């Protein structure tokens, strides 16, 4: 009788103990609807291509769960909690807009789940431990490269118009840092909402300052509004922007008004135009091939490539984390976080990644080239 009871207790104990899951679960959030969808949809396509590129790691299968935040930070917060608390994900990746990404990062830090942000977040959430890194080039670096090009082009006085949110702040702060270095002089700080349909009043204020050039701090479709308004008023100066404008909808909506704009962007944008020895050329062409195979259309944006690089960072870190812990456990989440933060010289399609504790980004100037919109296509402008 005692032996029977002991056996039953042992069996009960086995079933009661928390078991590691048999797969690595990744929770991905993007904006498939709402005002951020013009960039959120490419993010989603990029993660699908990345999943097709690598579905297993060291024999462990990967399950990808994708949710739509509707371009709403509150929905991004709810999605992140659902993925962690109900789906038990090992890693979060997301999302399409800076405000929603910041909201997700706060949840990741609170619930102690590693997160790879695919939009800039500026700074780390308040937390005793670091759980978040960001893939994109920081706005300060994006604008520094643009400021270097402005200096080379001989323009000094710059008008600024950008979003009235975290992304607009990041670009403007980057421009002010370039101003402090003596490269440019900021004449205006005009803002507009992502939902606005006109920026006439703001552009009139920009033009009143008589700038040599204008820096566009928008993104996606809505990033074309300032250029359309400038064109309508006959502005002949140079225009500049960041990789946030490298999007088919921006090109289509901007039309002739967007022609000639120069932006700092990841080398993947002009992969086939890069010299053969460039770190990004081979992997970027591989990315384009798997994207074409997955979606039956070519990739013409930079956002899908950020999702792809996030997957490369995750896969590289997971190979190391799996040596010490099993998916579905707190130990694996910690090991995965530690592995991400120790990533060294990992080449992606946008950058060579080097992460360390205390730093949210892991890129340097190798991650950027200048491209010019010419004839509706982005051309390498070394």
Secondary structure, DSSP 8 states (H G I E B T S, - for coil): -HHHHHHHHHHHHHHHS----SEEEEEEEE-SSSTTHHHHHHHHHHHHHHHHH--EETTEEEEEEEEE-TT-HHHHHHHHHHHHHTS--SEEEE-SSHHHHHHHHHHHHHHT-EEEESS--SS--S-SS--EEE-S--HHHHHHHHHHHHHHHT--EEEEEEESSHHHHHHHHHHHHHHHTTS-EE---EEE-TT-S--HHHHHHHHHTT-SEEEEE--TGGGGHHHHHHHHTT--SEEEEEGGG-SHHHHHHHHHHHTT-EEEE-GGGGGGGS-TT-TTHHHHHHHHHHHHHHHSS----SHHHHHHHHHHHHHHHHHHHTTT--TTSHHHHHHHHHHHHT--SEE-SS-EE---TT-SB---GGG-EEEEEETTEEEE--
